[in-house]
Amino acid sequence: KTFHNAMKQEMSLRIAPELYLKQLVIGGFDRVFEIGKQFRNESIDTTHNPEFTSCEFYMAGADYYDLINMTQEFLNKVAINIHGTNKIEYMGEKIDFEPPYRIIDMMSELTKILKNKLNDSNFDLPTDLSSNETVYILQEVCNKLNIKCPAPHTSARLIDRLVGEYIEPQCINPTFIINHPLIMSPLAKEHRDKVGLTERFELFINGKEICNAYTELNNP
């Protein structure tokens, strides 16, 4: 049960099918999926509906590289089955669903963009993204670039705001943004090679998030 702030009424619906699907995996069903309704007590606008339908799936032993391949193969087939082609036009944009999709490393791309926007080739983000120093630097960057970020000002929120401003709009054709910082991804497994990052991706199409996934926190 929850009180929906935007609609000012009590509502009752699950947040995600995750718990039940993971219990099935633990119980021996190595591959599970569900297409069903979810609800998040969040705001409502032209790009966001708090009640939505999703496809959620789990596969024992898979990592985010496997999920990237499965996702792009799946969406390519969906496009062909619906439209008879994997090249479609939507809201004036030509979108090509044929794999492989573009992959952007989030923090590397963000650093490169900020160097250019700030006209400072020496600019770099601190290695400890959870530090107060990082929050201060990110606040300064947002102020200089006139980017508004609602409080509370944490590293995770500030990074997310900058990514939303400069990286997500690039993603017209299907694009995976990968390797999110650990501070933004508490349920994802830490990256096997990169300290402070995770094995997570979000898929964007026409500038909108379509998919969120990661190598699960597990210990075989």
C-alpha positions in Angstrom: 0.0 0.0 0.0 1.2 3.5 -0.7 -0.2 7.0 -0.8 0.3 8.4 -4.3 1.5 12.0 -3.8 0.9 13.2 -7.4 -2.7 11.8 -7.5 -3.4 12.3 -3.8 -5.0 8.8 -3.2 -4.1 5.5 -1.7 -3.0 2.8 -4.1 -1.9 -0.8 -3.9 0.4 -2.5 -6.4 3.8 -4.1 -6.4 7.0 -2.2 -7.1 8.6 -5.0 -9.1 8.4 -8.8 -9.8 12.0 -9.1 -8.8 11.8 -10.9 -5.5 9.5 -13.7 -6.7 11.6 -14.3 -9.9 14.8 -14.5 -7.9 13.1 -17.0 -5.5 12.4 -19.1 -8.5 16.0 -18.9 -9.7 17.1 -20.0 -6.2 14.6 -22.8 -6.3 16.1 -24.2 -9.5 14.4 -22.5 -12.4 17.6 -21.3 -14.2 15.8 -19.0 -16.6 12.6 -17.1 -15.7 10.8 -14.1 -17.1 7.6 -12.2 -16.5 5.7 -9.6 -18.5 3.5 -7.7 -16.0 2.4 -4.5 -14.3 4.6 -2.5 -11.9 4.0 0.7 -9.9 6.4 3.3 -8.6 5.2 6.2 -6.5 6.9 8.9 -8.6 5.8 12.0 -10.5 3.7 12.0 -13.7 4.7 13.8 -16.9 4.7 13.4 -20.7 7.6 10.9 -20.6 6.8 9.1 -17.3 3.9 7.0 -16.1 4.2 5.5 -12.6 2.2 2.5 -13.6 3.7 0.5 -16.4 4.2 -2.9 -18.0 7.7 -4.4 -18.1 9.5 -7.6 -19.2 11.8 -8.8 -16.4 14.0 -11.8 -16.8 16.8 -13.6 -15.0 19.3 -16.3 -16.1 21.6 -18.1 -13.7 25.2 -17.6 -14.6 24.7 -14.7 -17.0 26.6 -11.4 -16.7 25.8 -8.1 -18.2 27.7 -8.9 -21.4 25.2 -11.8 -21.9 22.3 -9.5 -21.1 23.5 -6.9 -23.7 23.5 -9.6 -26.4 20.1 -11.0 -25.4 18.5 -7.5 -25.2 19.7 -6.3 -28.6 18.8 -9.7 -30.3 15.3 -9.6 -28.6 14.5 -6.0 -29.5 15.7 -6.5 -33.1 13.3 -9.5 -33.5 10.4 -7.5 -31.9 10.9 -4.6 -34.3 10.9 -7.0 -37.3 7.8 -8.9 -36.1 5.8 -5.7 -35.5 7.0 -3.6 -38.5 8.4 -6.1 -40.9 11.7 -4.3 -40.7 14.3 -3.3 -38.0 14.5 0.2 -39.4 11.6 2.3 -38.3 10.6 6.0 -38.1 9.3 7.4 -34.8 8.5 11.0 -34.0 10.5 12.1 -37.0 13.6 10.1 -36.0 14.9 7.1 -38.0 15.8 4.3 -35.6 17.8 1.3 -36.6 17.3 -1.8 -34.3 19.9 -4.0 -36.1 22.7 -5.1 -33.7 25.3 -4.5 -32.6 24.1 -1.4 -30.7 26.4 1.5 -29.7 28.0 1.2 -26.3 29.1 4.3 -24.2 31.2 4.0 -21.1 29.4 6.4 -18.8 32.2 8.0 -16.8 34.8 8.1 -19.7 32.3 9.8 -22.0 31.1 12.2 -19.3 34.7 13.2 -18.5 35.4 13.8 -22.2 32.3 15.9 -22.6 33.0 18.0 -19.5 36.6 18.7 -20.6 35.2 20.1 -23.8 32.3 22.0 -22.2 34.5 23.6 -19.6 37.3 24.1 -22.2 39.7 22.5 -19.7 41.8 19.6 -21.1 43.1 18.9 -17.5 39.7 18.4 -16.0 39.1 15.1 -14.4 36.8 13.6 -11.7 38.2 12.4 -8.4 38.6 8.6 -8.2 36.5 8.5 -5.0 33.1 9.4 -6.3 31.5 9.2 -2.9 33.7 11.9 -1.3 32.6 15.4 -0.3 35.3 16.7 -2.7 33.5 15.0 -5.6 30.1 16.6 -4.6 31.8 20.0 -4.5 33.4 19.6 -7.9 30.2 18.4 -9.5 28.2 21.3 -8.0 30.8 23.7 -9.4 30.6 22.0 -12.8 26.8 22.3 -12.8 26.9 26.0 -11.7 29.4 26.8 -14.5 27.3 25.1 -17.1 24.1 26.5 -15.7 22.6 23.0 -15.1 19.9 22.9 -12.3 19.8 19.8 -10.1 17.2 19.5 -7.4 18.3 18.9 -3.8 19.7 16.8 -2.2 23.0 17.3 -3.9 24.7 13.9 -3.8 27.3 12.6 -6.2 24.8 10.1 -7.6 22.2 12.8 -8.3 24.6 15.3 -9.8 26.2 12.6 -12.1 22.8 11.4 -13.2 21.8 15.0 -14.0 24.9 15.6 -16.1 24.5 12.3 -17.9 20.8 13.2 -18.6 21.9 16.5 -20.0 24.8 15.5 -22.2 24.8 11.7 -22.9 21.2 10.5 -23.0 20.1 12.9 -25.8 22.8 11.4 -28.1 21.1 8.0 -27.9 18.6 8.1 -30.8 19.5 4.7 -32.2 19.6 2.0 -29.4 22.6 2.8 -27.2 23.9 1.0 -24.1 25.3 3.3 -21.4 27.5 1.0 -19.3 29.6 0.8 -16.1 27.7 3.1 -13.8 29.4 4.2 -10.5 28.8 2.0 -7.5 27.2 4.9 -5.7 24.4 4.9 -8.3 24.0 1.1 -8.4 23.7 -0.5 -4.9 22.2 -3.8 -6.2 24.7 -4.3 -9.1 27.9 -6.4 -8.9 31.1 -4.4 -8.7 33.1 -4.3 -12.0 35.6 -7.1 -12.3 38.3 -4.7 -13.5 37.3 -1.1 -12.7 37.3 0.0 -9.0 34.3 2.1 -7.9 32.2 1.1 -11.0 29.6 -1.7 -11.6 28.7 -4.1 -14.3 25.5 -2.3 -15.1 23.9 -0.9 -18.3 20.9 1.2 -19.3 19.6 1.0 -22.8 18.3 4.3 -24.3 16.3 4.7 -27.5 15.3 8.1 -28.8 16.8 9.7 -25.7 14.5 7.6 -23.3 15.5 4.8 -21.0 14.1 1.5 -22.1 16.0 -1.0 -20.1 18.1 -1.3 -16.9 20.2 -4.3 -16.1 23.3 -5.5 -14.4 25.4 -8.5 -13.4 23.6 -9.7 -10.2 25.1 -9.6 -6.8 25.8 -13.3 -6.4 28.3 -15.7 -5.0 28.2 -19.1 -6.6 
